[in-house]
Amino acid sequence: MVPRPGLIARRSRLLGPAGLLAVALLLTGCTSDASPNRPARAADGQCHGVRFADVRGPRPAYVDGPLQEYAAESAVCAAYWLPRAGRRFVPQSLEIDGRTAYVAGYRWHRTFSNRPCQLAVVDTRSGRSKAFVRRWEAPVYGRYPTFCRHAGGLEMIDDGLLVLETRRLWLLDPARLGRGDPVVRVWQIAKPVRGSTLIVSGDRLGVASYRRHRAGRIWWFRLDEALRPGVRVLDAPVARGRVPALLQGLGTGPGGLWFSSSSTHCGDLLGPGRKVPLTFVPGAEDLEFRGADLWTVSEAAAKPYLDRYERPVPLLLRLDLSQVLAGGPARCAR
């Protein structure tokens, strides 16, 4: 997964000197976005979970405390509700850019074809919404517009935000989110590739599939080739691989590519060279590794999936990476 020298310098997951300095500062004490009532990390440098009252952002009317208990909850440093959760917004994918979280997902409907992509922009210091896009569309197969569905993958590159759905890949302008039409371009995805989640690693774009009972697939494309002017269909993949069953999200972390698999009751985190997954957040979808932190979004408390007898899991969470890595094995019953 390490990019080859001399290729395009798109947004790499490798840390430069500034990134290493940021990690060092994080590891020495509390982070600067601490809640005024509860520090992100305690004096011992560890996170100790959050209470229902500590969750930032607009609390949906359909949830109340306490939060759901699970093995990895003590690693949570900060947690958030998301805008329009009460209107059936289901988070699926995540990008962290400085103090801003981009969360993409869909508005739930009984039929998949009527689940439009939606995107929330959240200030991670306050949990306040900076923008929310309810739907976007563009001509893809002719002059009549097609709207985005599901939004299972989200990645920031120099050109904007990439949003993945099953048969299309969208590029959005972050500056136009909530301020007009954000669509910059859109690509078709040819069979047999089936998009569920997305990763950008150096000069390569990875599109992975979801399968319930067996390993899924990941197809790798050259990012610079896809971004050439006039390209409207993702070219033939340059490599293929396998991903775990029930794959929900991908992230580039210690040692390479990490995978999240989950149900609304349980979560797994599988990393390079590990045969046994680590326990993780129930309902976890996408992953973002940022220095000492590991971010994820969970659909466990999305309104369409929260059973009335279940306790909620916050929709957006920041966890201490070292504590997650030190956690025990996952024991999810599928």
Stockholm file with secondary structure:
# STOCKHOLM 1.0

chainA/1-334         MVPRPGLIARRSRLLGPAGLLAVALLLTGCTSDASPNRPARAADGQCHGVRFADVRGPRPAYVDGPLQEYAAESAVCAAYWLPRAGRRFVPQSLEIDGRTAYVAGYRWHRTFSNRPCQLAVVDTRSGRSKAFVRRWEAPVYGRYPTFCRHAGGLEMIDDGLLVLETRRLWLLDPARLGRGDPVVRVWQIAKPVRGSTLIVSGDRLGVASYRRHRAGRIWWFRLDEALRPGVRVLDAPVARGRVPALLQGLGTGPGGLWFSSSSTHCGDLLGPGRKVPLTFVPGAEDLEFRGADLWTVSEAAAKPYLDRYERPVPLLLRLDLSQVLAGGPARCAR
#=GR chainA/1-334 SS CCCCTTSCCCCCSSCCHHHHHHHHHHHTSCCTTCCSSSCSSCTTSCCCCCCGGGCBSCCCTTCCSSCCCCGGGGGEEEEECCTTGGGTEEEEEEEEETTEEEEEEEECCSSGGGCBEEEEEEETTTCCEEEEECCCEEESSSSSEEECBCCCEEEEETTEEEEECSSEEEEECGGGTTSSCCEEEEEECCTTCCCSEEEEETTEEEEECCCSSSCEEEEEEEHHHHTSTTCCBCCCCSEEEEECTTEEEEEEETTEEEEEEEETTEEEEECTTCSSCEECCTTEEEEEEETTEEEEEECTTSTTTCCTTSCCCCSEEEEEHHHHHTSCBCCCCC
#=GC SS_cons         CCCCTTSCCCCCSSCCHHHHHHHHHHHTSCCTTCCSSSCSSCTTSCCCCCCGGGCBSCCCTTCCSSCCCCGGGGGEEEEECCTTGGGTEEEEEEEEETTEEEEEEEECCSSGGGCBEEEEEEETTTCCEEEEECCCEEESSSSSEEECBCCCEEEEETTEEEEECSSEEEEECGGGTTSSCCEEEEEECCTTCCCSEEEEETTEEEEECCCSSSCEEEEEEEHHHHTSTTCCBCCCCSEEEEECTTEEEEEEETTEEEEEEEETTEEEEECTTCSSCEECCTTEEEEEEETTEEEEEECTTSTTTCCTTSCCCCSEEEEEHHHHHTSCBCCCCC
//
